[in-house]
Amino acid sequence: MAEHLIGPAAEFPPGTHRVVRVRSLEVGVFNVAGRYYALPNVCTHQFGPLCEGTVNGTTACDAATGWRFAWVREGEIVTCPWHGLEFDITTGRCLANPRVRLRSYPVTVEDGQVKLIL
């Protein structure tokens, strides 16, 4: 595994993301509430550019919401721009089918620089 310098942490404020190319791989690097995550820029559905999609939340209806639909997890969900499939940025899991999970890559910040480990 090798570290790849992505850029200054100041270029990744909380709530932002960017698609970067490392060797032949495109990876989305996300800052979710100060924690960094990286996912491949490929949707499992039809190989669309997942990480070029929007980052939002999703709806839930469970005991935590009083069994009413509520908007939850703002900033933690990336939506594929091709067909709307949603993935949890923090785990790589597909919301529609939790058995489907994207590979995730470690991201570190050292000396103010964001580094991707591949």
Sequence and secondary structure as in RCSB ss.txt:
>XXXX:A:sequence
MAEHLIGPAAEFPPGTHRVVRVRSLEVGVFNVAGRYYALPNVCTHQFGPLCEGTVNGTTACDAATGWRFAWVREG
EIVTCPWHGLEFDITTGRCLANPRVRLRSYPVTVEDGQVKLIL
>XXXX:A:secstr
  EEEEEEGGGS TT EEEEEETTEEEEEEEETTEEEEEES  TTT   GGGSEEEEEEE SGGGTTS EEEEEE
EEEE TTT  EEETTT BBSS TT B   B EEEETTEEEEE 
